[in-house]
Amino acid sequence: METKFKIGDKVRIKKDLKEGKGFTIYVSKEMAKHAGEIKTIHKIIDDTTYVLDVPRNDNYLEWHFTEDMLEKCVCSLNDLQFGDVLTLRNDERYVYANGYIHGERNHYHCSGENVEAFFKKDLTRQSKTKEYDIIKVERARQTVYEREEAKEMTVEEISKALGYEVKVVK
């Protein structure tokens, strides 16, 4: 059986997963709570249905997720594949090939270097220079990784985003 994902693959449950219909199978309220989370394929049910490492709080043994609810996830350096396009925080772009990265502008600090000498497993730069962190990975013209970072907001902005007043307490 040929499947899109294999046991052990890291996947992201799609961020737009909501209770109800809209996917191949019904999405429960509890399943929808995991939208956007990164999980591991634990078991394959058939060629489009998977069980993830998502804990359940009811009597059922497992939830089934279909491939239209999931997307391949790049979570670490080990997940990079030949041809992946890497975008750094400083907007420089590189192509990953056999453990090396090759740049559009061939900057001396990156081109031809072994990628493990340059980046940590979490796709951040080995040095403390954040401008060279990988913030996006594209595969076959689709984004498979985008760094999510803490957003700086004022109390007023938080209140506006939530739709009600917020009080900061210590």
Beta strands, then each sheet from edge to edge (+ up, - down):
strand 1: 10-13
strand 2: 38-46
strand 3: 49-52
strand 4: 65-66
strand 5: 70-72
strand 6: 85-88
strand 7: 93-97
strand 8: 100-103
strand 9: 134-139
strand 10: 142-146
sheet 1: 4+ 3- 2+ 1- 5+
sheet 2: 8+ 7- 6+ 9- 10+
end
